[in-house]
Amino acid sequence: MTYKIIIIGAGVTGCSIAYNLAKKGMNDILVIDKSYLTAGATGRCGAGVRQQWATKANCIMAKHSIEFFEHAKETLDYKGDIEFKQEGYLILATTKEEDLQFAKNVALQNSLGIPTKKLTPEEALKIVPHLNPKSFISATYCQTDGHLNPFKMTDAYYQAAKKLGATFNFFEKVLDIKHDNDIYTVTTNKGIYQSEILIDAAGGYSREIGLMVGLDIPVYAEKHEILVTEPISKMQGPMVMSFTKNLYCQQVPHGSFLMGRTTPNQPKDHDISSSHEFLDEMAKTIDDILPKIGELRVIRQWAGSYNMSPDKQPIICESDELKNFYIAAGFSGHGFMFAPMTGILISEMILNLPLSLETVMLHINRFKHQTTHEVEKSVV
Amino acid sequence: MRIEKHPILTFEEKKILHFTFNHQSMTGFEGDTIQSALHANGIKKLSESIEHHRPRGFYCAIGNCASCDMTVNNQPNVRTCITMLEEGMVVLSQKGKGVL
């Protein structure tokens, strides 16, 4: 079978790219996934969406993406509810150094039109009364940050892309890719497909897909764990987050709390097993910062792969070495919240349309040049 | 509600415990779970389904199903079928998901 475009990966990134291409009239698309819709990082993520970043690239990507989420249900004509809850992110500073960094972040964010405010502990406690007042020294808050359901959001993109004519093949694993005479030949465990354009949106496996065509994409998979508690009546509006204390914690509309943290020194592999170390450390962290939440029972824990890039910012570009090979990878744990812009940018690049954003800082070339580049510090 | 005579087993007399259920005074025995005491007092409706508010009765009896979740001494979502009754407990049936 021959298609104009093949996208590898049916997570939120692949589905957003498929939708944006199809919407612009390019619907000769095949999306291949080795499992089901959202089976990888998308369906495992914390699904918070925030604009409070320390680098310009991330701030702008996030701002535009949130503007999309605000109208996603109508734009995609989705029958279900994407459960967008826009009650902000409250990010805690716990050290003097972090407090100073946050002042800079807020100035950057405000300069880009993101309405973040710096808060005293008293002001933060008005927003989340069950915070341990001794656990932080200041906070930043952006009301328009939020949370949505990653399964529903991806399904919305998937349904819309399918309606516009895109084809999706699930439970089909890409085994090999050849590139001859400007044609990509993709061999899977079920068939052989050809296309002019190939898009790597394979999340944790982006590097492996790149290697199949001889491209060395400097990303790797890293396990991150998360858990969910029993539901309780609504008691927390915003996502509570701390980089130094290593925590994010959000109450979803159903009433459950989702929380995660980074376990240091993870191997660079595709392991997504759950560990008791995570449960132990998560419990200690939550007891320190949100002690009341510690009274809830844990229902379930799981893990997923972050696709880490060297500067923790995404790679969204066409490869210089390989014509018509596009990369949407290295989101470093933030692919879900950037997905709307990822889809828009990749579709604009492919169709040679004016770009909605300056994308130089998202190009893979940034890792080749000796110039120093900003590393995103606002990451859990 | 309680088995008092049994062809093989005998039941020794146990200490009476006082508690309230939805502000109504009740008694149970030492060794009761909250749920066995409520059952002996004729309480069959334990909670309501979250969406449609249909009654929920005694179901798994091993602390897994959440049908008997109640607020006990201000603690929400207590699995009353596996929680021992104590003197003076304040037990309230719970509407919805409970308030922490």
Contacts between the chains, C-beta under 8 A, distances in Angstrom:
chain1	res1	chain2	res2	distance
A	230	B	66	8.0
A	230	B	77	6.2
A	231	B	97	4.7
A	232	B	76	6.6
A	232	B	77	7.2
A	232	B	97	5.3
A	232	B	98	5.7
A	232	B	99	7.2
A	232	B	100	5.0
A	233	B	96	6.0
A	233	B	97	5.0
A	233	B	98	6.3
A	233	B	99	4.8
A	233	B	100	7.5
A	235	B	99	7.5
A	235	B	100	5.9
A	255	B	97	4.8
A	292	B	100	5.8
A	293	B	100	7.8
A	295	B	75	7.5
A	295	B	100	6.3
A	296	B	100	7.0
A	297	B	77	7.5
